Every structure is written in C-alpha cells, then in structure tokens.
Amino acid sequence: MARKPKKGYFVRGQFVAEGSELDQQLKAELKQTEGSSKTDLKRESSELQKLGEALMTLRADLFERVALPDSLVEALAQARRITSFEGKRRQLQYVGKLMRGLDEDTLAAARNALEEQRQGSARDSLALHQAERWRDELIDDDQAVQRWLAEYPGTDGQQLRSLVRQARKDRQPDPAAVSQGLAPRQGRAYREIFQIVREQLQHE
C-alpha cells in the first residue's frame, strides 16, 4: 500500500510539512508580520488624521495652494463648524479616511504648506520680540537712540527723541500706584515708539 503523501507546502524550494516545527515557526513569523503591518497601518492612519486636522488651521492662501479634492474641503469645513466633542471626533475620523485617498504629491504639498505657515509664525514672533527689545532699550538707554538712527537712518530722529522723552516722563512712578504695587503706566508715546520700531524692522 502506497504511503499517503504528507500535506505541506514549499518555501524557497524546501518542502515544509504541515504541523512540523518549521511550519509552526513560519506561521508564527507570518502572524508577527501581519501584526506589525496592522500597527503600521494604524499609525499611518492616525498621522494622516492629525495632518487633516492641522489643515484646518491653514491660512486661506496656503490652503488653496494645496489643491485638495472638493470632498475633503467640504469635510474640513464641516469639521470647523461642529462644536460637539463627539460630532467633531467622528467628522475628523471621516477626514482621516479621505486623507488616506490622497496621492503622495498632495500630501507633500499639505505638509509643505503647514511648514511654511509655521516658519512664518516663528518669524513674526521673532520680529515682535526684536521690536519690544529695541523699544525698551530706546527708553532705558540714552545711547540707544543714536545706535538706532545709525542703523535705521530713515527714521525721523526728531520725532523719535520727542517720543522717548515723553515715554520716560510717562513712566515716572506715581506714588499712589507704587503704594498699591501697580506697574508704571505706559502711555501713548510708549506704544508709538513700538510702532515706529516695528515698521522700520519690517522694511529692513
């Protein structure tokens, strides 16, 4: 009586019998790979949903540049309008689903637009701090006006000196305010110095 052939399969030319140690090892490896693939897909899906959510914060000009499909534009607009937590959560899941349908070029354009906006915000913040620092120096340091005019000769020196003198007067402590622990009052001259400085820095 002929022997019944073993059940199994070939892997790279090698026969693997079902139930053998090698069969169990290969199945374990396959299961682990499938598990990893599911984890990777879940992570990718979550990242795309976060990217879609971030697109809601884009400036209009940058948003239009990304050229998203109408269905996604409408889904994002709807997500902005929803106020309930659960409703927004479900809508953002839908946004994530639509994001998974985008091609790599569109996804790259979306990431680039977000990065451009982030860098612009960082530049604005830096310019703001620079203007504040110059304003404080002009009021605190007698030599600062000369340094500023040497660096920014387009400034009206007479107006700037007049504003600095007024800002210093405005800053004189009021005894009543001091007794209450209040900060010195900052008047119109203080704000106008800031505006002059900021405008000059922007035209630099």
Secondary structure, DSSP 8 states (H G I E B T S, - for coil): -------EEEETTEEEETTSHHHHHHHHHHHHHHHHHHHHHHHHHHHHHHHHHHHTTS-HHHHHHH---HHHHHHHHHHHH--SHHHHHHHHHHHHHHHTTS-HHHHHHHHHHHHHHHHHHHHHHHHHHHHHHHHHHHHH-TTHHHHHHHH-TTS-HHHHHHHHHHHHHHTS--HHHHHTT------HHHHHHHHHHHHHHHT-
